Amino acid sequence: MLKMKTLLTAEALGKAGTIYTEGFLFEQCVGDAAVLVVSTAGSITITQQCSFDNVHFYTPVDHSATALGNICTTMTVTTGTYIAFDPVLAKFIRFAITETDVAATAVSLLVAFSREVNG
């Protein structure tokens, strides 16, 4: 079964700014995930953040403190880019979107993932 959720719709993001999507329940994900990104200007980086309580979010790292959860780095203007990513095990996730000091932009983000059939 496929679950889809719109997280941002033309959300304003200032030059060198960061915005966060709402956190959402992700425990039903069974391994495959993707985001559809639209950006009107600038250069953005998107990372996944994880939570066990949908309040405190963490940027995941591996045993060597290497960051995980990267979706894309320095993406420029796009009318729609579909990015498959490796989801990190978590009950809740959200995405951090950072503009890398090029220009203000508007960002739309849709997430899709495989979920349990009975979930």
ZIBELUR-V831791 format. One record per pair of residues at least 4 apart in sequence whose C-alpha atoms are under 6 Angstrom apart, sorted by the first residue. I is the first residue (numbers start at 1). GAP is how many residues later the second one is. D is the distance in Angstrom with one decimal. If there is no record, write none. Layout:
i={I/I}
gap={GAP/GAP}
d={D/D}
This chain:
i={1/1/1/2/2/3/3/4/4/5/5/6/7/7/7/8/8/9/10/10/10/11/11/12/13/13/13/14/15/15/15/15/16/16/16/17/17/18/18/19/19/20/20/21/21/22/23/23/23/24/24/25/26/26/27/28/28/29/29/30/30/32/32/33/33/33/33/34/34/34/34/34/35/35/35/35/36/36/36/36/37/37/37/37/38/38/38/38/38/39/39/39/39/40/40/40/41/41/42/42/42/42/43/43/43/43/43/44/44/44/44/44/45/45/45/45/45/46/46/46/46/47/47/47/47/47/48/48/48/49/49/49/49/49/49/50/50/50/50/50/51/51/51/52/54/60/61/61/61/61/62}
gap={113/114/116/111/112/109/110/107/108/105/106/104/14/102/103/100/101/99/96/97/98/95/96/94/91/92/93/90/84/86/88/89/83/84/85/81/82/79/80/77/78/75/76/73/74/72/31/70/71/68/69/67/65/66/64/87/88/85/86/84/85/81/82/51/52/79/80/49/50/51/77/78/47/48/75/76/45/46/73/74/43/44/71/72/40/41/42/69/70/38/39/67/68/37/65/66/36/64/34/60/61/63/31/32/33/56/57/30/31/54/55/56/27/28/29/52/53/25/26/50/51/22/23/24/48/49/21/46/47/8/9/10/44/45/46/7/8/40/42/43/5/6/41/39/38/8/4/5/6/7/4}
d={5.7/5.5/5.6/5.8/4.8/5.6/5.4/5.7/4.3/5.7/5.4/4.3/5.9/5.5/5.7/4.7/4.9/4.4/4.8/4.8/4.9/5.1/5.1/4.5/5.7/5.3/5.8/4.3/5.8/5.1/4.7/4.3/4.8/5.2/4.1/5.7/5.5/5.5/4.3/5.9/5.4/5.7/4.6/5.5/5.4/6.0/5.9/5.4/4.5/5.3/5.8/4.6/5.3/4.9/4.5/5.1/5.6/5.6/4.5/5.7/5.3/5.6/5.4/5.9/5.8/5.7/4.1/5.3/4.1/5.6/5.8/5.3/5.7/5.3/5.5/4.4/5.6/4.4/5.7/5.1/5.5/5.3/5.8/4.9/5.4/5.2/4.8/5.6/5.0/5.1/5.3/5.7/4.7/5.2/5.3/5.5/5.0/4.8/5.9/4.9/4.3/5.9/4.9/5.1/4.5/5.6/5.6/4.9/5.1/5.4/4.4/5.9/5.5/4.3/5.2/5.7/5.2/5.3/5.3/5.7/4.6/5.6/4.5/5.2/5.6/5.3/4.7/6.0/4.7/6.0/5.4/4.8/5.5/5.3/5.8/5.3/5.2/5.6/5.9/4.6/5.9/4.7/5.0/5.3/5.8/5.3/5.0/5.1/4.3/5.1/5.4}
